[in-house]
Amino acid sequence: MKHLPVAIAILVCALTFLPHTNTATGPVATALATASRQDKATLRDIYTALADKTAEDHGAKITTVGMWREWHSEVLRWAATKLKGKYPGLDTAVEKVLAQHFSLDDVAMSQQMVDKIQAGCREVAKQSE
């Protein structure tokens, strides 16, 4: 009985090293249901970086949504080549999440649009966890 507190402490410590279960939900999470942790991390990192760079730009260099979409496609071509075609429906799922935050209309990049794009990218990143 005197070893019970030690046993409980060891059990609690051991439980902290168990992998975190995926609680992400949404179209991207569904498309990535069979994805490896590394592939999920790759997509998460890409969209986190897109959100950060979009926020840093403030519409200075990327002046329209159409320009952002071209940049987005180019980033995916370079950074996500190993994911292309690996998870059917992932491209559609990402577009669905982004469309919930901003439209396909090629409008000027206002601060409000920067915020919407950033929110969409962060949601894709969140669903990739």
C-alpha positions in Angstrom: 0.0 0.0 0.0 2.9 2.4 0.7 4.0 2.0 -3.0 0.6 3.0 -4.4 1.4 6.7 -4.7 4.6 5.9 -6.5 2.8 3.5 -8.9 0.2 6.2 -9.6 2.9 8.8 -10.3 4.6 6.4 -12.7 1.3 5.7 -14.5 0.5 9.3 -14.8 4.0 10.0 -16.2 3.7 7.2 -18.7 0.3 8.4 -19.9 1.8 11.8 -20.8 4.0 10.0 -23.4 1.1 8.4 -25.2 0.4 9.9 -28.7 -2.3 12.5 -28.8 -5.5 11.3 -30.4 -6.6 13.3 -33.4 -9.7 15.3 -32.5 -9.7 17.5 -35.6 -12.9 17.4 -37.5 -14.0 18.8 -40.9 -13.4 18.0 -44.6 -9.6 18.2 -44.4 -9.5 16.0 -41.3 -11.7 13.5 -43.1 -9.6 13.5 -46.2 -6.5 12.9 -44.0 -8.0 10.1 -41.9 -5.5 7.6 -43.2 -2.6 10.0 -43.4 0.7 9.6 -41.5 1.6 12.0 -38.7 4.4 13.3 -41.0 2.0 14.0 -43.9 -0.4 15.8 -41.6 2.4 17.9 -40.2 3.6 18.8 -43.7 0.1 20.1 -44.6 -0.3 21.8 -41.3 3.1 23.6 -41.6 2.3 24.7 -45.2 -1.0 26.3 -44.2 0.4 27.8 -41.1 3.2 29.4 -43.2 0.7 30.6 -45.8 -1.4 32.2 -43.0 1.7 33.9 -41.5 3.0 35.2 -44.8 -0.4 36.5 -45.9 -0.7 38.4 -42.6 2.8 39.8 -42.9 2.3 41.0 -46.4 -0.9 43.0 -45.6 -1.8 43.1 -49.3 1.4 44.9 -50.2 2.9 42.4 -52.7 -0.1 40.1 -53.0 -2.6 42.7 -54.1 -5.6 40.6 -55.1 -7.2 37.3 -54.2 -6.4 36.0 -57.7 -2.7 36.7 -57.0 -3.0 35.0 -53.7 -4.5 31.9 -55.3 -1.7 31.8 -57.9 0.9 32.0 -55.0 -1.0 29.4 -53.1 -0.9 27.0 -56.1 2.8 27.6 -56.6 3.6 27.0 -52.9 1.7 23.7 -53.1 3.6 22.7 -56.2 6.8 23.2 -54.4 6.0 22.2 -50.8 3.4 19.5 -51.1 4.7 17.4 -54.1 4.9 14.2 -52.0 1.2 14.6 -51.0 -0.1 15.1 -54.6 -2.7 12.4 -55.3 -1.8 10.5 -52.1 -5.1 11.4 -50.4 -8.1 11.4 -52.7 -10.4 14.4 -52.1 -7.8 16.4 -50.1 -7.7 19.1 -52.7 -11.5 19.4 -52.7 -11.6 19.4 -48.9 -9.0 22.2 -48.7 -11.0 24.3 -51.2 -14.2 23.7 -49.2 -12.6 24.9 -46.0 -11.1 28.0 -47.7 -14.4 28.8 -49.4 -16.0 28.9 -46.0 -13.8 31.9 -45.3 -13.5 33.8 -48.6 -14.9 33.5 -52.1 -13.2 32.8 -55.5 -13.9 36.4 -56.6 -10.7 38.2 -57.6 -11.1 41.3 -55.4 -8.5 43.6 -53.9 -6.6 42.4 -50.9 -8.0 44.6 -48.1 -7.1 44.0 -44.5 -10.5 42.3 -44.1 -9.6 39.9 -46.9 -6.2 39.2 -45.5 -7.9 38.3 -42.2 -10.4 36.0 -44.0 -7.6 34.2 -45.9 -5.5 33.9 -42.8 -8.5 32.4 -41.0 -9.1 29.9 -43.8 -5.4 28.8 -43.8 -5.4 28.4 -40.1 -8.5 26.3 -40.2 -6.9 24.0 -42.8 -3.9 23.8 -40.6 -6.0 23.0 -37.5 -7.9 20.2 -39.4 -4.5 18.8 -40.4 -3.5 18.0 -36.8 
